[in-house]
Amino acid sequence: MTDAAMVMSKVLVLDDASEHFAQIKQFCEDCHLVGIKPNLGSAGGVMAILRSNVDLGGILLYENYGGQSMGLTLAHAIHAARPELPIFLRRDGEASLDGLSSADASAFCSAFSMTDLSRFKLVLESSIFSRVYPTDLVRGITEMTLGSLQTLFKTCSVEVDAPYLVKDQIIYGEVFSMITIESNWCRGYMMLQTEEERMLNLLRHNAAADAEPLTFRDLNSVLGEATNLVWGSFKNRYVGYRDDMSGLTQTQVPIIINHQRRYISFGSDDPQLCLKYNLTPLDAPQSAPVSVFQRFVFNLSWSPDQFSENPSVEALVDSGELEMF
């Protein structure tokens, strides 16, 4: 698997025991986790991070973070604010939740200790990394989305960060598009999310001098076109004409959106595949890039073992099924 297709996950590390820092950092790297720490270790600083647009897969919390047993108090505040995020409690003793009250234990996904990280790695794989995203699928999604954005933003360079998994349900920015993804091996949704004003400024920067003033409606149109281009490429590449949906149970779940809290729920706790694309004007390469976040949630059906890529024209010619005219 190449770095471009390696699925990572961000975890917030709330651990102020400096003697374990190097070991925790190495553990995160071994488990394909991107560990981030708050600059302000106070409870207020931690909660400010959780109220932001930081995409997270989980939280590693030391039971004595900020003082004796203070981690337990902080865990309740985190769990109340972001109940979808799994919290893993690091303990000085045994790697269990024994000895905690039922109220305290309910805030955590599991416990771990520095003396048995191999067992904790298995727990992570079954919680944060509970979905298998085939390497070829992740690489293909990246390629088709880069191509679609480059088609629409010809005067920009488009780059993509390493893919990662998130368990939070926070909407990034003020505008997002959503489209249904359906085949005989997956059913769910794809979203593109961005900041309205920054993306509008980018569109205005790239517009011709005599162009009409751009408004949010123009941004909606561009984001919708990008969504259609990606779905069209996905369908051509991964949804075969032989796909038979007739025998599948068409399960549906309500989608809940809370605009004030920038929250969206698909009725599933499974980690979502997320990719971040950065757009920078070619004539202003030093400017801060404008980000577009892409999320996939396969909450209705997911059978990655049935995933396959449709053969290209070249492959069909090579196999003898087609011949050049």
Sequence and secondary structure as in RCSB ss.txt:
>XXXX:A:sequence
MTDAAMVMSKVLVLDDASEHFAQIKQFCEDCHLVGIKPNLGSAGGVMAILRSNVDLGGILLYENYGGQSMGLTLA
HAIHAARPELPIFLRRDGEASLDGLSSADASAFCSAFSMTDLSRFKLVLESSIFSRVYPTDLVRGITEMTLGSLQ
TLFKTCSVEVDAPYLVKDQIIYGEVFSMITIESNWCRGYMMLQTEEERMLNLLRHNAAADAEPLTFRDLNSVLGE
ATNLVWGSFKNRYVGYRDDMSGLTQTQVPIIINHQRRYISFGSDDPQLCLKYNLTPLDAPQSAPVSVFQRFVFNL
SWSPDQFSENPSVEALVDSGELEMF
>XXXX:A:secstr
  GGG  EEEEEEE   GGGHHHHHHHHHHTTEEEE  SS SHHHHHHHHTTT   SEEEEETTTTSTTHHHHHH
HHHHHH TTS EEEE SS SS TTS HHHHTT SEEE TT HHHHHHHHHHHTT S   HHHHHHHHHHHHHHHH
HH TTEEEEE   EEE   B  SSEEEEEEEE SSEEEEEEEEE HHHHHHHHHHHS TTS    HHHHHHHHHH
HHHHHHHHHHHHHS TT   TTS       EEETTTTEEE S  S EEEEEEEEEETT TTS  EEEEEEEEEEE
EE GGG      HHHHHHHTS    
